[in-house]
Amino acid sequence: MATTLVWTECFPGSSRASDGKWNNGMNQNIETLIATIKSLESELEAELAVRRVQLQYKLEGGRALFDREILRAHRRLRVGFVRYVVNAGILHIVTAPVIYSLIIPFVLLDLFVTVYQLVCFPVYGIERVKRSDYFIFDRYHLAYLNTIEKINCAYCSYGNGLLAYTREVGSRTEQYWCPIKHARHVIAAHERYNLYADYGDAAAFRQKLDRRVAPVSEGSHPPDVSV
């Protein structure tokens, strides 16, 4: 330890050079891992395409189209409205108003997040998030769902789509103002997180702020910083 301190004091530039090489290596490793993840995502999409063929439907204009025979089979599996309500557990019926009461904070969140990015993102030079990309309502086309199930699915689509939309707006904001990783492991971190400055790396953080003049857009990453 003493030897390291003496060496650093006598040759301060050597410590910076060593740190720079280490950071460069870390950045390259992170980029490699990100590339691997994207490759796996492409493989997953290919497998999902195979699964679509197995379920005998295809996508046209963003809508899933089933063969007529499959549609007839789906309609036979649909549970009628009365039977569905009768078979529903009493606790499910009692808690339904609680679940749907969340529509109020959801709509307010949607409104405030949308207004926020419309007002602030142009000032920061951040590309706005395309809201429509995060709200997908296609389950109501499924013939095996009854009216209640279709409403439930639409509600879930809206809630989860809204949270994904809000997360994207939040991640672009964080990338602009505070691109610093946490000291602790983050569960399900967003895609930009891995390119943030390491916790405690003050120089990298300052350089990222200096370079934030570059617009932040979907699919983009903060400028790479090597110290």
N, C-alpha and C positions, 0 to 999 in steps of 0.2 A: 504493500500500500504506500509506504514511504517513498519507494522507488518511483511509483507511478506519479506521485505528487511532484517530486523533484523534476521528473522528465517533463511534466506538463508545464511547470513554472519556467523551466529553461527553454522549452520549445513549444510555446503555446500554439503555434500554427499546426504542429503535428497532430494535436488533439482535434482541431477543427477538421483537418483533412481526413482523419480516421472516422470522425462522426459523419462527414460527408459521404464517404464510401459506404458506411453502414446504412445510412439513410437511402442512398441510391439502391443498394441491394434490397432493402426492405420494400421500396417503391416498386422495383421490378418484380419481386415476389408477389406483391399485392396485385399488380397488373396481370401476372400469370394466373393467379387464382380467379380473378374476375373473368378472364378469358375462358377459363375452364368452366366456370359456372354458366356463362353464356352458351358454351358448347353443349353442356348438359341440358340447358333449357331448350335448345334446338332439338336435341334427341327426344326430350319429353314431348315436344309438340308433334314430332314425327310419330311417336307411339300413340298419341291421342288421335292422330289422323287415321291410324290403323284401327283403333277402337271405334271410330265413327263408322268405318266401313263395316265392321262386325255388327254394329247396332243398326246398320242399314239406313243411314241417313247421310245427307250431304249438305254442305253450306252453300247457299246461293244468295247473294246480296245481304249477307250477314244473318240470314234466317236458315234454320235447320229444316230440311224437307225429308220426310219419311216416305217409304214406299206405301202404297195403298193397303197392302196386306198388313203391314206393321201398324198402320193407323187403326185398322179394324180391331187388331189385337189389343191395342192401347185402350180403345173405347170400352172393350169388354172388361178391362181391369179397373175402370173408373168406379169409385164408390159414390153412390148417390148422396145428395145433400142431407136428406132426413137420416139416412143410415149413418152418415158421418157424424152428425150431431148426437144421435142416440148413443153411438159407441164411444164418443169422446168422454174422457174421465171428467168427473165433476171438478177436480182441481184445475184441469186444463181450461175449463169454461170459466171458472172463477178468476183465474189469473190472466185471462185474455185482455181485459181492460188495462191491466198493469203494463203488459207488453206494448199495447198500442198507444198508451199514454206517452211513450217515448217519441211519438211523431212530433210532438210540440218542440222539445229541445232539438230534435233532428232538423226540423225546418228552420229554426232560429240559427243553428250552427251553419247550415247550408247558406242562409242569407248573409250572415256576418262574414264567413270565410270568403264568399264570392265578392262581397263589397270590398273586403280588405285587399284582395289581390287586384281588383280592378283599380283601386285607388293607389296602392303602394307599389305594386310591382313595376309600373312604368317609371316611377321615381328611382327605384333601385336598379333599373336596367335588367330586371328578371322577366323572362318570357312567361306569359300567363299560362296557367294550367287549363287545358281544354276540358271543361267540366263534363261534356257529353261522353268523353272516352271512358268515364268511370261508372256510368249508369247503364246497365244492360238489363233490359226487360224482355226476355224471350221465353221464359218458362210457361207463360200463359198459352203458348202454342201447343203444349203437350196435351194430347187427348186423354191421358189417364189421370189428369188432375180435375177435381171438381171446382166449383166456384170459390169455395172457402180456401181450398189449397192454393188456387191461383192468386187470391188476394194475399195470403200469407207469404207466398213466394215473392210477390211483387214488393211487399213490405221489407222482406229480408234483403232483396236486391237493392232497394233504396238505401237502407241503413248501412249495409256493408259497402256499397258503392260510395256513399257519402263519406264514410270513414277513410276509405282509400283515397278519395279526392282531397280530403282534409290533410291526410298524411303527406300527400305529394306537395300541397301548398306549404305545409310546415317544413318539409325537408328542403325545399328551395329557399325558404326563409332562413333556416338554420345554416345552410351552405353559404349563404351570403353574410350572415352576421356572426356566426359562431362555429366555424368548421373545426371543432376540436373533439377528438374521441374522449369517451369517458374512461376513467381508471378501471371501472368494473365492466364485466362482460355485458353487452347489450343484447337482449333477446329480440330476434327478428328485426334487426336494424335495416333501415332503408338502403337503397343501392348506392347512394353517395357517401354513406358513412365511412366506408373503408378507405376512402381517399382523403379523409380529414387529417389534420395534424395530430400527431400522437400526443397523448396527455402529458403535459410537462415540457413539450418541445416548443418553447416560446418563439424561437427564431422562425420555425416553419409556420406557426400561426400568423406572425406578423407579415411574412411574405405572402401568405394566402390572402390576407386582407388587402395587401398592396396590389394584388393581381385580380381582385374581384371586379375590376372594370369590365372583364369579359362577361357577356350576358349569360345568365344561368337558364338553361332550357331543358326540355324533357329529353332524357337519354344522355345528357351531357354530364360531365364530371368537372369538379373544380380544377383549375389549373394545377398540374403536378408541381410540387415544390421540393427541390432537393437542397439540403443545407450542406 
